[in-house]
Amino acid sequence: MASSPSLTPFTPASASASALREQLHRDGFVIVRKILSPAELEPLRAAAARTTALARAGNWPHIRTVGKQFPPWPSKPDPGTGGIWGVQHLLHPDLPDSNVFAHSYFGDAVLHIVKALLSSSSEGGRGECQDDDLVMELYNMLVRPDAPFELRWHRDDVPWTATPEEELARLEAAEHAHAQWNLALCDGDASLVVVRGSHRRARTEAERAAGPYQTTLDEQNGDDQLTVRLDAGDAVFYDNNIVHRGVYDYKQERLSLHGTVGHRAGSAARARNVLQHGVGAWVDQCDFAGGGLGDDDDRIRQRAEGMKERLVQLGRASGDVGFSLDG
Ligand SMILES: O=C(O)CCC(=O)C(=O)O
């Protein structure tokens, strides 16, 4: 397996919107280095460490528990199973540091890239993505478990049992509906394994026949399988239907902000993906116009309130959405 993608190393200054989109479209992921400065990183990392400690101590019920890959997760890990591998709902108003996380979710550093990725310059396309197009979705954090743990190969919103025809139909329906990212707050973040280009095709015979935790999914396409390597402040934006998995080193600290933002033109396709995480139970309690965003300026408050409103409307319109995947 190749150890590092030989791809254009973007930084926010060097990344044109069209180059970012092209790479995401071609490969299913694009890495942007140093999207946060050390001064921006420091308070976020401190908040992430406090929040993880809170969750590990059993004082935050919205967690991802080791041994279970997909929602819904229990509110307490089974003793002796390796604890947690994620903290859910960083924007929940009951979370002590939610305003720090809200500042990073609704601020310009990440949303500048998200808007580039959700814009379209093709004829008849959506045009340039504006604040009013954005829909608040998920903001979670992926953390080091306390014991070895791996996720099996999956696409986030296409069952592994899908036929090739079903797979292609689901991939097409979900295309360009949202942006998803992992933003590393620690150096040496190397847990996400992806199969480059697999977001645009049905699985090969070998991929279908492979074991769920097989180290190399398809020997023939082995060069397309890559471990994404990030240092603190780097982010990978990826299509969540790319064939991927997580492989976790329990000795290596990991604090990776794991977010998604929708485009209102694609929100119906996103309803199940987003609402299955339970965000609908508390989103209307968020007050980004008031205290929920720290000392941010009016532009960011307005953006945040608008994004929240569009999620509330999506929840009202969608009813019971069920879950994308089992296990
Ligand atoms: O840990 C990661 O980066 C991958 C997480 C993942 O695959 C998932 O949440 O479905």
The ligand as a MOL file (V3000), in Angstrom:
LIG
                    3D

  0  0  0     0  0            999 V3000
M  V30 BEGIN CTAB
M  V30 COUNTS 10 9 0 0 0
M  V30 BEGIN ATOM
M  V30 1 O -11.4440 7.9060 11.5390 0
M  V30 2 C -11.6370 8.3180 10.4050 0
M  V30 3 O -10.9900 9.2490 9.9080 0
M  V30 4 C -12.6940 7.6530 9.5540 0
M  V30 5 C -14.0330 7.7010 10.1930 0
M  V30 6 C -15.0710 7.0050 9.3760 0
M  V30 7 O -14.8030 6.2870 8.4680 0
M  V30 8 C -16.4770 7.2070 9.6920 0
M  V30 9 O -16.8010 7.9530 10.6240 0
M  V30 10 O -17.3150 6.6230 8.9760 0
M  V30 END ATOM
M  V30 BEGIN BOND
M  V30 1 2 1 2
M  V30 2 1 2 3
M  V30 3 1 2 4
M  V30 4 1 4 5
M  V30 5 1 5 6
M  V30 6 2 6 7
M  V30 7 1 6 8
M  V30 8 2 8 9
M  V30 9 1 8 10
M  V30 END BOND
M  V30 END CTAB
M  END
